[in-house]
Amino acid sequence: MRSDIAVSKQTSMPDLATLKVFALNLQVANDEYAQLIALWNLALAKAKR
């Protein structure tokens, strides 16, 4: 992460220092990947109607 750029002044994004980062369990994320993709595709299909 670059600390020499004031992102919040350049974009509509908040200052990177204010973002909260949380731990991610990669095994759980991997296990739920197929379900997440299926739900995403369902949402996209409904949006195209």
N, C-alpha and C positions, 0 to 999 in steps of 0.2 A: 504494500500500500504506500502510495506516495503522500508524504506529509507536506510537500512544498506547494501543493495546489489547493486553493480554496474552492473545493467542489461546489459548495452551497452558493457561492457567488457566480459560478459559471453555468449552473444548471438549476433545475427545480428540485434536485436531490438534497437531502439534509446533509449537514456536515458529517463526514465519515466518523469523526470522533464521537458523535452522539449515537451511532448505531450500536445496538446490543447484539452480541454474538452469543450463540448458544451451542452447546455440545451436540453433536449429531452421532447417533448410534448407526454406524454404517451397515451393520448386519440387519437391523430392523428396516432401515431404508431400502436395502437390497431386497428383503423379503416382501416389502409392500410395493415395490416398483411396478409389477405387472398390474396390480389393482389400481394404482394411481393412473397409469397410462390408459387403462380401460375407462375409468371415470372421466378422464380428460377428453378422450375420444367421444364419449357419450355427450358430454357438455358441448363439444364442437358441433356434433351432428345436430343437436337441438338448436344451436345458434344459427345454423345454416338454413333452417326451415323458414 
